[in-house]
Amino acid sequence: MPDGAADEAWHALAVLRSRHPDAHWLPPQKLHLTLVFLGQTESRDTDRIAAATAAVAARHTAYPVATGDGGGRVNTVRGGVAWLRLADGGRETAQLALDLDADIGNRTYDAAHSPHPHLTLARGVDQLTLDDIRATGRALTLRWTVDRVVLFRSYTEPHGSIYEELSTHLLAKPG
């Protein structure tokens, strides 16, 4: 997410964070739309993946998005995850994910597994937190323009994931 939009999201979520302080809320700099999760990847493949990302970004135009309903799932072992679905821009985000997946050759998506664009808000959520996010999701409409694709390397640490930006690729300007 662009910095300004991420900061707005953080402020808009303040009430939920105060009601559910035990959830692991993503800070503004970690808010993002995941297009393709690559999992364990060889470092020698980074240049190829970055080149494919650049090619896909060049074929897509920047577009507006807006969040909609809240959603998520609760996992009794690791805790759950909560998100906001995309009410606007979901089709464009899904197509971007499909094209990126195809060009990278990751095969994350197929006829049985399609992208489900969303903005992850928190991890380690319980059912009460998830219910609250679902109940208030529509009132938390967040808007921004998707204008880039960023390739991140993530590291899992005991206190959460660390994201290292490897490359950024701007989408084409509209019109």
Residue pairs with C-beta under 8 A, 6 or more apart in sequence:
1 9
1 28
1 31
1 32
1 33
1 119
1 144
2 144
2 145
2 147
3 28
3 29
4 144
5 142
5 143
5 144
6 28
6 29
6 31
7 28
8 142
9 28
9 31
9 119
9 142
10 27
10 28
10 31
12 140
12 142
13 25
13 121
13 140
15 136
16 121
16 129
16 132
16 133
16 136
16 140
17 23
17 25
19 132
20 122
20 125
20 126
20 128
20 129
20 132
22 124
22 126
22 129
23 82
23 122
23 123
23 124
23 125
23 126
23 129
24 79
24 122
24 123
24 124
24 160
25 121
25 122
26 120
26 121
26 122
26 123
30 161
30 163
31 119
31 120
31 121
32 119
32 120
32 150
32 152
33 65
33 86
33 93
33 117
33 118
33 119
33 146
34 120
35 93
35 96
35 97
35 100
35 101
35 115
35 149
36 97
36 100
36 101
36 104
36 106
36 108
37 108
38 49
38 104
38 106
41 49
46 151
46 153
46 166
48 104
49 104
49 151
50 151
50 166
50 167
50 169
52 100
52 103
52 104
52 105
53 100
53 103
53 104
53 149
53 151
53 167
53 169
54 167
54 169
55 103
56 96
56 99
56 100
56 103
56 149
56 169
57 148
57 149
57 169
57 170
57 171
57 172
58 169
58 172
59 99
59 172
60 92
60 95
60 96
60 99
60 171
60 172
61 171
61 172
61 173
61 174
62 145
62 146
62 147
62 170
62 171
62 172
62 173
62 174
63 89
63 92
63 145
63 146
63 171
63 174
64 88
64 89
64 143
64 144
64 145
64 146
65 86
65 88
65 89
65 90
65 92
65 93
65 143
65 144
65 145
65 146
66 86
66 87
66 88
66 89
66 141
66 142
66 143
67 84
67 85
67 86
67 87
67 119
67 137
67 140
67 141
67 142
67 143
68 84
68 85
68 86
68 87
68 88
68 137
68 138
68 141
69 84
69 85
69 87
69 134
69 137
69 138
70 82
70 83
70 84
70 85
70 130
70 133
70 134
70 135
70 136
70 137
70 138
70 140
71 82
71 83
71 84
71 85
71 118
71 133
71 134
71 137
72 80
72 81
72 82
72 83
72 125
72 130
72 133
72 134
73 80
73 81
73 130
74 80
74 125
74 126
74 127
74 130
75 81
78 124
79 123
79 124
79 125
79 126
80 123
80 124
80 125
80 126
80 127
80 129
80 130
81 120
81 122
81 123
81 125
82 120
82 121
82 122
82 123
82 125
82 129
82 130
82 133
83 118
83 119
83 120
83 121
84 118
84 119
84 121
84 133
84 137
84 140
84 142
85 116
85 117
85 118
85 137
86 93
86 117
86 118
86 119
87 141
88 143
89 117
89 146
90 117
92 146
93 115
93 117
93 146
94 114
94 115
94 116
94 117
96 146
96 149
97 109
97 115
97 117
98 109
98 114
98 115
100 149
101 107
101 108
101 109
109 115
119 142
121 133
122 129
122 133
123 160
125 133
146 171
147 170
147 171
148 168
148 169
148 170
148 171
149 168
149 169
149 171
150 165
150 167
150 168
150 169
151 165
151 166
151 167
151 168
151 169
152 163
152 164
152 165
152 166
153 163
153 164
153 166
154 161
154 162
154 163
154 164
155 161
155 162
155 164
